[in-house]
C-alpha cells in the first residue's frame, strides 16, 4: 500500500469526496485536516468495527505527528461516546497493538496516557471515589479538565487537596467553594431519583464528558500538548 492509496481508501470509507487526494499526499497539513474529518465520521458511527482498521491506516503516514494527532482525536471522541469505563477499557485494549507501531516512544506513551486519563475520568463519572494516589497518575491535562469542568464536590475537594499544580488546586478550591456550584448540586440531589445519588453524578457541568460549553455552543476540549 502507498500513501496515496491509504488516503484514498480512508476518504472513500468516510464518504468524503471534496478532498483532492493528490493535494493531501503532497501537503501534510491538508492530510491532517482530512484525517480529522475521517476520524469525526468514524467516531460518529454506531459501529466500532472499523476503528482499528482506520487507526492502522492512519498510523502508516510517514509524518508521525500527523498520525499521532489523528489517533488522539479518535481516543477523545470515543471516550465521549462510551457507556462507561469497562467499554472504553475494552476498546482501547483493542487499539493498543496499532499504537505500538508508532516509532516514537514519546508518541506511544502520550496516547497510552491519554487512554489512562479517560479511564480515570469515566471511572469517577461511574461513581468510583478516587484516592490521591490514583489522582497522582493522571496527567495535568486531565486534572485541569476536571478542575474547570467537574461539578462533583468529591472530585473538586480531591483536586483542591491533591492536584498536581498550585493552579489546579486553586481552581478546584475556588469552584468547590462556589455558592453557585453548591446550589446546583443541591438542586441535583433534590431532583435525583432515589436516595442513592452521589457527587460523582455531576462529574462534568453539562453532563457530557469532554465538552466545554460557552455561549450555548459545545466546544471540543483543546489538547494540552500537540
N, C-alpha and C positions, 0 to 999 in steps of 0.2 A: 504494500500500500504506500502511496505517496501522500505528501501533504495536501496536494490538490484534491486527490480522491477522498481523503479524510474529510476535508472541509465540505466538499460537495455532498458527501454522504450525510454529514451532520445537518446541513441546511435542508436537504431533501427530507430527512427524517422528521425535522421540526416543522416542515411545511413553509419554510422561509424562502421566498422566491425573488426578493428585491435586493439581494446582496450579490455583487459580482464576484464570482469565485476567484478569478484571476487577481482582482484588486485585493481580496482577502489574503491570498497567498503571498502577494508582494509586500503587503503592509501589515505588520503585526498589530497595529492599532485598530485597523479595520477588522482584522481577525479576532482580536479580543472582544470588540463590540459584538461581532457575530456570535462568538461563544456565549456571551452573556444572554443573548436572545435565545439561543438554543437551550441554555440552562433554564431560562424562565419558562419556556414551553415544556421542557422535560419535567420540571418540578410541579407544574400546574396539572400534569396528567394524574389521573386517579391510580394508574398502574405504576408500580416501581420496577417493572420488569426490565426496562431499558436503561435504568440509571447507571449500572455498572458498565454497560457497553459504551454509553455516551462518555463517561469519565475516561475509560480506557482509550478511546479515540482521541479525546482532547489532550490527554497526557502524552500523546505521541508528538505533540507540537514541539519543534526544535527550540522554541523560546520558553523555558520553564516558568518564568514569571507569569507569562500569559496563561499557561495551562493551570498553574497553581491558583491564580486568581479565580479562574472559572470554577475550579473544584471547590474552593472555599465558598463561593457564591451558592453552589448547589447544596453544600452542607448546611449553610444558613437557612436556605429556603425549605429544605426538608425538615429541619428542626422545628420550623414553624407549623408544619402540617401534621406531624405525627400525633398519635393519641397519648403518648406517654414515653417514659424513659426506656421501657422494655422494647418497644417498637424501634426507637431510634438506635438503641444499642445493637439490635439485630441488623438494621440497615447499614450502620457504619461498619460493623464487622465484615459485612459482605463487600464493602468498598475498600477496606484497608489493603488487600493484596494489590489493587491497582495503584493506590497511593504509594506503595512501596517501590513502584517503578521509577519514581522521580529520582534523578541523580543527586540532587542537592539534599543533604540530610536536614538542613535548616527548613526547607520547604516541607519535607515529610513530617518533621516534628511539629511545624506550625499547624498543619491540617489535623494531626492527631490531637494536639492540644485544643484545637477548636472543637473537635468532637467531644472531648472530655468536658469542655466548658458547657456545651449544650446538654450533656448528660447531667451535669450538676444542676443547671437551670431547670431541666424537666423533672428531676428528682424532687427539687424543692417545690416546684409547682404541683407535684403529685402528692405533697404532704410530708415529705421527709424533712425532719428537723436537723439541719446541718450543724456540724461542730467546727470550732476554729481550725482544727487540723484539716478537715475537708476543705474549708474555705482557702486555706493556705496553698492548696494545689490548683486553685482556679486562677486564671490569668488576670492581670489588671484590667484588661478589656471587659471581661465578663463582670468583674466586681464593680467597675464603673457603670456598666449597663444596668446592673441590678440596683445600685445605689441611686441612680437617676430615674429608674422606671418602676421599681417594685413598690407595691402598696401593702406589703406584708410587714407588720410590726416586728415579727420574729426575725425576718431577713434583715431588716434595716438595723435592728439592735445588734445583730451579729456583725454586720458590716461596720457599724459605728464603733464597736469594741475591737474588732479583729481585722478590719480592712487593711490591705497591703500598703496603702499610702495615706498620708495625712489628708489629702484632698478627698479620697474616697470616704474616709472615716467622718470627715466634717460634713460632706454631702448627706451621708446616711444619717448622721446625728441630727442635722437640721430637719430632714424630712421625717424622721421618726418623731420629732417633737412638734411637727406641724399640726396646728389646730384643724386645718382643712383635712389632713390625712386621717386624724383621729375621728373626725366627724364622718368622713367617707367610710372608714372601716366600721364604725358603729352602725351606720345605715346598712352596710352589707350584712352584718351579723343579724340585724332585726329582720331582714328580708330573706335570710338563708332558710332553706327547707330543713327543719330538724335541728337538734341541739349540737350536732357534731361539726358545725362549720369551724374551720381553723384559719389562722392567719395566712397559711400558705395558699388559701383560695384566691388571694389577691396579689399574686407574685408580680404581675405587671398591671399598670394602671388601666389599660384599655382591654385587658383580657386576651391580648394577642401576643404570644411570645415573639420577641424580636422586632416589634414595630414600635416606633415613636409616633405620637400624634401631636400635630401642631396646626393650628388654624383649621382643624377639621379634616386635614389630609394626612393619610398614613405615609410615613417615610421609612425607607429601608435603613436599618442601623448601619452606620459607617464603620468600616474596618479600622481598628486601631493601628494595624500595620498593613503595609501594602505587600 
